[in-house]
Amino acid sequence: MTVKIGLKCVETGDINYTTTKNSKTHTEKVELSKYCPRLKKHTVHKEVKLKS
């Protein structure tokens, strides 16, 4: 079962990226270091639910 998720910047609160994940095999929340265009540097982005 694949679901759409957003990746939200911890520092600014912006949802900068969207992706999908298999919720059956990956039950933990996704946390990645991604580029934040507002801050112009790499920051931690955490998984949030998207309205579908």
C-alpha positions in Angstrom: 0.0 0.0 0.0 1.7 3.2 -1.2 0.8 6.6 0.3 1.8 10.1 -0.6 3.8 12.0 2.0 5.3 15.5 2.3 8.7 16.4 3.6 8.4 19.4 5.9 11.4 21.5 6.9 12.0 21.5 10.7 13.4 25.1 10.8 10.9 27.0 8.5 7.9 24.7 8.5 7.6 24.7 4.7 6.6 21.5 2.9 9.3 21.5 0.1 9.1 18.0 -1.2 6.6 15.2 -1.9 7.3 11.5 -2.2 5.7 8.1 -1.7 6.3 5.3 0.7 5.1 1.8 1.3 3.3 2.1 4.7 3.3 -1.7 5.2 7.1 -2.1 5.1 8.2 1.3 6.4 6.2 2.0 9.5 8.5 4.6 11.0 8.5 8.3 10.0 10.9 9.4 7.3 13.5 12.0 8.3 16.0 13.2 5.6 18.5 16.0 5.1 17.2 18.0 2.1 17.8 21.4 0.6 15.6 24.2 1.9 15.3 27.0 -0.7 14.2 29.6 1.8 17.3 29.2 4.0 19.5 28.2 1.0 21.1 25.3 2.9 20.5 21.7 3.8 18.2 21.1 6.8 16.3 18.1 8.3 13.0 17.4 6.7 10.4 15.2 8.5 7.4 13.3 7.1 3.9 14.9 7.2 0.6 13.6 5.8 -0.7 15.3 2.7 -4.4 16.0 2.0 -5.6 13.8 -0.8 
